[in-house]
Amino acid sequence: MSKLLLLYLIGVSGQSIAKERENAIVKAVKKAEKSVVSITCFQTRYVSLAPGSILNDPFFREFFEFFDFPQYKEKISSQGSGFIISSDGYILTNEHVIHGADSIIVTLPNGGKYPAELIGADFALDIALLKIDEKGLPFLKFANSDNLERGEWAIAMGNPFGYLWEDTQPTVTVGVISAVSRTFKGEGERIYRGMIQTDAAINPGNSGGPLLNSDGEVIGMNTFIVSKSGGFEGIGFAIPSNTLKEVLPYIKKYGYYPRAFIGIETAPSEQGVKVNAVFGKGPAGRAGLETGDIILKIGRQVVKNYSDYRRYIDLLRDNAKVVILLERNGKKEVINFRTISRYEGALMILGIELDEDKYGVYIRKIKKGGYGSRIGLRKGDYIVEVNGERVNKISDLKRILSEYVNRKKDWKILRGRFTYEFTFKEMD
């Protein structure tokens, strides 16, 4: 073999190896890596100097409540991931990454650090939108998560254990789509519906980072793992990109997701879901839905089980047109109506009208004999708190009532110098 031929073959072999290294995964990572960020959150908490052993004992804790032990402020930090979705600095992450944060710092892959503003969030869906003051940023595009197939590549990016080292470059793990439309109960009262399951490793700190397809497009947002040992066991979950696309414009506009009220209570049934109660003045009641009806289809969603129904209702917005296929006494019927906001629905059931002044939100008018009147509400009462969240303006109440995780909300009202509480159970 001539030296010239040998050199040629070596050159061809080298090019083949280089092409082999530059595979679809590598290309996707290169396309996305400059848009994946690290998120550091800081929270201040107050710690008592009272001996821990005393406060852990119920008897002594009650006795020492009369004493004012000194407290000191402690600043704690936590780490997560996010990804840029627009050139002008909008960043997507999980709500649990930034929950309770006093301040948020975003670190770009080039090392640049920026204070971030929380634009809005949704606790139930575990989605939060941040904004940094920067222009011309590289950003990721969303793919259609409804087209996902089991077995196709899935690339998880983020900054796991980012607080342990100085490197700001995102890490990469690769796997496949294991399943779609999974439903799981998360921490607290969150229920994740329609999730993407993947065996691409999602580690602590990866939450909020993107799950990508082999084209470098976002198919989901890394959210949590299921683990018995605390380590990764090949079961990770991501919020589908289509859910993100549905919710983000409204979080950006309002600061929360404006969920709908239709005025019914339901329960699982052998086929579809059964209507257990109907608020006659609500949208569904006025349209003719009755107690005992079986909902077979709502919108384009075929309701095969209760999870199908909840998945649709969780994303149903106010002022949306709804078409319901139902079964009543063995016959199928169709009804349609427009939804109203959960704020309007709550006030309608309570029979109250609200207004606001410099002191807060108060009951301007109350219906005599209505539910609110029967439980003791009065004209002039101030609504000061709902579910532990302060109500200063009507917009605060609209945001709180739009939250869909806790269906029983504790209301606190102020009447003169006295406060009163009641629990209000919401309908769909």
C-alpha positions in Angstrom: 0.0 0.0 0.0 1.4 3.3 -1.0 2.0 6.1 1.6 -0.3 8.3 -0.3 -3.2 5.8 -0.2 -2.5 5.2 3.5 -2.6 8.9 4.3 -5.9 9.1 2.3 -7.5 6.2 4.2 -6.4 7.7 7.6 -7.9 11.1 6.5 -11.2 9.4 5.5 -11.3 7.4 8.8 -10.7 10.6 10.8 -13.6 12.3 9.0 -15.9 9.4 9.7 -15.0 9.4 13.4 -15.6 13.2 13.5 -19.0 12.7 11.8 -19.8 9.9 14.2 -19.1 12.2 17.2 -21.2 15.0 15.8 -24.4 13.0 16.2 -28.0 14.3 16.7 -27.6 14.5 20.5 -24.5 16.6 20.3 -26.1 18.9 17.8 -29.2 19.3 19.9 -27.1 20.1 23.0 -25.0 22.7 21.1 -28.2 24.3 19.9 -29.7 24.5 23.4 -26.9 24.9 25.9 -26.6 28.7 25.8 -30.3 29.0 26.7 -30.2 26.9 29.9 -29.7 28.9 33.1 -29.0 28.3 36.8 -31.4 29.8 39.3 -30.4 30.7 42.8 -33.1 31.7 45.3 -32.6 33.4 48.7 -35.1 33.3 51.5 -35.0 34.9 54.9 -36.3 33.0 57.9 -36.4 33.9 61.6 -34.9 31.5 64.1 -35.6 31.5 67.8 -32.7 31.4 70.3 -34.9 29.3 72.7 -33.4 25.9 73.4 -34.6 23.4 70.8 -35.3 20.7 73.4 -37.7 23.1 75.2 -39.6 24.0 72.1 -39.9 20.4 71.1 -41.8 19.6 74.3 -45.5 20.5 74.1 -45.7 21.3 77.8 -42.7 23.6 77.9 -43.5 25.1 74.5 -46.9 26.3 75.8 -45.3 27.6 79.0 -42.5 29.5 77.3 -44.9 31.2 74.8 -45.2 33.9 77.4 -41.5 34.7 77.0 -40.0 36.7 74.1 -36.9 34.7 73.2 -34.5 36.7 70.9 -34.6 35.8 67.2 -32.1 36.2 64.5 -32.5 36.3 60.7 -31.0 33.5 58.7 -30.6 33.7 54.9 -30.9 30.4 53.1 -30.3 29.6 49.5 -31.6 27.0 47.1 -30.7 26.1 43.5 -32.6 25.1 40.4 -32.6 25.4 36.7 -34.5 27.3 34.0 -34.4 28.1 30.3 -34.8 31.2 28.2 -37.9 31.4 26.1 -37.5 34.8 24.5 -34.7 37.1 23.4 -35.8 39.8 25.8 -35.1 37.8 29.0 -38.2 35.7 29.8 -37.2 32.5 31.6 -39.3 29.5 32.5 -38.8 27.3 35.6 -40.8 25.3 38.2 -42.8 27.1 40.8 -41.3 24.9 43.5 -37.8 26.2 42.5 -38.7 29.8 43.4 -41.4 29.2 46.0 -41.1 31.6 49.0 -38.0 33.3 47.6 -37.2 36.9 48.7 -34.8 37.4 45.8 -33.8 35.4 42.7 -30.5 35.4 40.8 -30.2 34.0 37.3 -26.8 32.8 36.1 -26.3 32.4 32.4 -23.9 29.8 30.9 -21.4 32.6 30.2 -21.2 33.4 33.9 -23.3 36.5 33.8 -25.5 37.0 36.8 -28.8 39.0 36.8 -31.5 39.7 39.4 -34.7 38.2 38.2 -38.3 39.5 38.6 -41.1 37.0 39.3 -43.7 37.8 36.6 -46.2 35.1 37.7 -46.6 31.5 38.8 -49.1 28.7 39.1 -48.7 26.5 42.2 -51.0 23.7 40.9 -49.2 23.3 37.6 -45.8 24.0 39.1 -44.9 26.7 36.5 -43.2 30.0 37.1 -42.2 32.8 34.7 -39.2 35.1 35.5 -37.7 38.1 33.7 -34.2 39.5 33.6 -33.2 42.9 32.1 -31.2 41.8 29.1 -31.7 41.8 25.3 -30.6 39.6 22.4 -30.5 36.4 24.4 -30.5 32.9 22.7 -33.8 31.1 23.4 -35.4 27.7 23.0 -38.4 26.9 20.9 -41.2 24.6 21.9 -42.1 21.4 20.1 -45.5 19.8 20.0 -45.6 17.4 22.9 -48.8 15.7 21.6 -46.7 14.1 18.9 -44.3 12.3 21.3 -43.8 8.6 20.9 -42.5 6.2 23.4 -38.9 5.2 22.7 -37.8 8.5 21.1 -34.8 10.3 22.4 -35.1 12.7 25.4 -32.4 15.0 26.5 -32.5 16.5 30.0 -30.5 19.7 30.6 -30.0 21.7 33.8 -27.6 22.5 36.6 -27.7 19.6 39.2 -25.9 20.3 42.4 -24.9 23.7 40.9 -24.0 25.0 44.4 -21.2 22.5 44.7 -19.0 23.9 41.9 -18.3 27.1 40.1 -18.9 25.8 36.5 -22.0 27.5 35.1 -22.2 25.2 32.0 -25.4 23.1 32.0 -25.1 19.3 32.3 -26.7 16.8 29.9 -28.3 13.4 30.5 -29.9 11.3 27.8 -32.7 8.7 27.7 -35.9 8.0 26.0 -39.6 8.9 26.4 -40.9 6.1 28.6 -44.5 7.0 28.7 -46.9 10.0 28.2 -50.0 11.2 30.0 -48.9 10.0 33.5 -50.7 11.3 36.6 -49.0 11.5 40.0 -49.5 13.1 43.3 -46.6 15.3 44.2 -45.5 16.9 47.4 -48.1 18.7 49.5 -51.4 19.0 47.5 -50.0 19.2 44.0 -51.3 16.6 41.5 -49.4 16.4 38.3 -51.5 15.4 35.3 -50.6 14.4 31.8 -46.8 14.2 32.6 -44.0 12.9 30.3 -42.1 10.0 31.9 -38.5 9.6 30.9 -35.4 7.6 32.0 -33.1 10.6 31.3 -31.6 11.4 34.7 -33.3 14.3 36.5 -31.2 15.1 39.5 -31.5 17.7 42.3 -31.0 21.1 40.7 -32.3 19.9 37.3 -35.9 21.0 38.2 -37.0 23.7 35.8 -34.5 22.8 33.1 -35.7 21.8 29.6 -36.4 18.3 28.3 -35.5 18.3 24.6 -36.0 16.2 21.6 -33.2 15.3 19.2 -33.8 18.6 17.3 -33.0 20.7 20.4 -36.6 21.8 20.9 -38.4 21.8 24.2 -40.8 18.9 24.7 -41.2 19.4 28.4 -39.8 20.9 31.7 -37.9 18.7 34.1 -39.9 18.6 37.3 -39.3 15.7 39.7 -38.2 12.0 40.1 -39.8 9.0 41.8 -37.2 7.4 44.0 -37.1 5.0 46.9 -33.4 5.6 47.7 -33.3 9.3 47.1 -31.1 8.8 44.0 -32.2 8.6 40.4 -33.8 5.2 39.5 -34.8 5.8 35.9 -38.2 7.4 36.5 -38.3 11.2 35.9 -41.2 13.4 34.9 -41.6 16.5 32.9 -44.4 19.0 32.3 -45.4 18.7 28.6 -44.5 21.6 26.3 -48.1 22.0 25.2 -49.2 22.6 28.8 -46.4 25.3 29.1 -47.5 26.9 25.8 -51.2 27.0 27.0 -50.4 28.6 30.4 -47.6 31.0 29.7 -49.4 33.8 27.9 -51.8 34.2 30.7 -49.2 34.0 33.5 -47.3 36.7 31.5 -50.4 38.9 31.2 -52.1 38.4 34.6 -49.4 37.0 36.9 -51.5 33.8 37.4 -53.6 31.4 35.3 -57.3 32.5 35.2 -59.2 29.3 35.8 -62.9 28.9 35.1 -66.0 28.2 37.1 -68.8 26.1 35.7 -70.7 25.3 38.9 -70.8 21.6 39.4 -69.4 18.8 41.6 -68.5 15.5 40.2 -67.4 12.0 41.1 -65.8 9.0 39.3 -68.1 6.8 37.4 -67.8 3.5 35.5 -68.2 5.5 32.3 -67.0 9.2 32.3 -67.8 11.2 35.4 -71.1 11.6 37.3 -72.5 15.0 38.2 -73.3 15.0 41.9 -74.4 18.6 42.4 -75.2 21.6 40.2 -75.3 25.3 41.1 -78.4 26.3 39.3 -77.2 29.9 38.6 -73.8 28.8 37.3 -72.9 28.4 33.6 -73.5 24.6 33.5 -76.8 24.9 35.5 -78.2 27.6 33.2 -77.2 25.5 30.2 -79.3 22.6 31.5 -76.8 20.2 33.2 -78.5 18.2 35.9 -77.6 16.1 38.9 -77.1 12.5 37.9 -75.9 13.3 34.3 -72.8 11.4 33.1 -70.2 13.5 31.3 -68.8 11.5 28.4 -66.9 14.2 26.6 -66.0 17.8 27.5 -64.6 20.0 24.7 -62.4 17.7 22.6 -61.5 15.6 25.6 -63.1 12.1 25.7 -63.7 11.5 29.4 -62.8 7.8 30.0 -62.1 8.4 33.6 -61.9 11.0 36.4 -58.3 11.9 35.6 -59.3 12.8 32.0 -62.0 15.2 33.4 -59.7 16.8 36.0 -56.9 17.3 33.4 -59.4 19.3 31.2 -60.9 21.2 34.1 -57.5 22.1 35.6 -56.7 24.1 32.4 -60.1 25.4 31.6 -60.0 29.3 31.5 -62.7 31.8 32.2 -64.8 33.1 29.3 -64.1 29.9 27.4 -66.7 28.1 25.3 -67.4 24.6 26.5 -69.3 21.8 24.8 -70.4 18.8 26.9 -71.6 15.4 25.6 -73.6 13.8 28.4 -75.8 10.8 29.0 -79.1 11.2 30.8 -81.5 8.3 31.3 -79.8 6.3 28.6 -79.9 9.1 26.1 -77.1 11.3 24.9 -77.4 15.1 24.8 -75.2 18.0 24.0 -75.1 21.3 26.0 -72.8 24.3 25.5 -72.1 27.4 27.5 -69.4 30.0 28.4 -67.4 29.8 31.6 -67.0 32.6 34.1 -64.0 33.2 36.5 -63.7 31.4 39.8 -63.8 34.8 41.5 -67.3 35.5 39.9 -68.4 32.0 40.8 -67.4 32.3 44.4 -69.2 35.6 44.8 -72.3 34.3 43.1 -72.5 31.3 45.5 -71.9 33.5 48.5 -74.4 36.1 47.3 -72.1 39.1 47.8 -70.6 42.0 45.9 -67.2 43.5 46.7 -65.5 46.8 46.5 -62.1 48.1 47.7 -60.8 51.2 49.4 -57.6 52.3 51.1 -58.2 49.8 53.9 -58.8 46.8 51.7 -61.6 44.7 50.1 -65.0 44.9 51.7 -68.5 43.5 51.2 -70.5 46.3 49.5 -73.7 44.3 49.1 -75.0 41.0 50.4 -78.1 39.0 49.3 -80.6 38.5 52.1 -81.1 34.8 52.7 -78.1 33.9 50.5 -75.4 31.5 51.6 -73.1 34.3 52.7 -75.8 35.8 54.8 -76.7 32.5 56.3 -73.2 31.9 57.5 -73.0 35.3 59.2 -71.3 37.6 56.7 -72.4 41.2 56.8 -72.3 44.3 54.6 -69.1 46.2 55.5 -67.0 43.2 56.5 -63.4 43.3 55.2 -61.9 40.2 53.6 -58.4 40.3 54.9 -57.0 36.8 54.2 -57.8 33.7 52.2 -55.8 30.5 52.8 -53.1 32.4 54.7 -52.6 34.9 51.8 -53.2 38.6 52.5 -56.0 40.3 50.5 -55.3 44.0 49.9 -57.0 44.4 46.5 -59.7 42.6 44.5 -56.9 41.5 42.1 -55.3 39.6 45.0 -58.6 37.7 45.6 -59.0 36.9 41.9 -55.5 35.4 41.9 -56.0 33.3 45.1 -59.4 32.0 44.0 -58.0 31.0 40.6 -55.6 28.6 42.4 -57.0 25.1 42.0 -55.1 22.9 44.4 -56.9 23.4 47.7 -60.7 23.2 47.1 -61.5 24.2 50.6 -60.3 27.7 51.3 -60.2 29.4 54.7 -61.5 33.0 54.6 -60.7 35.5 57.4 -62.8 38.7 57.7 -62.5 41.8 59.8 -65.5 43.4 61.5 -64.6 46.3 63.6 -61.9 45.1 66.0 -62.8 41.5 65.6 -61.8 38.8 63.1 -63.9 35.9 62.0 -63.2 32.8 59.9 -65.1 30.5 57.7 -64.3 27.7 55.3 -65.7 27.8 51.8 -65.8 24.7 49.7 -65.5 25.5 46.0 -67.2 23.8 43.0 -65.6 23.2 39.6 
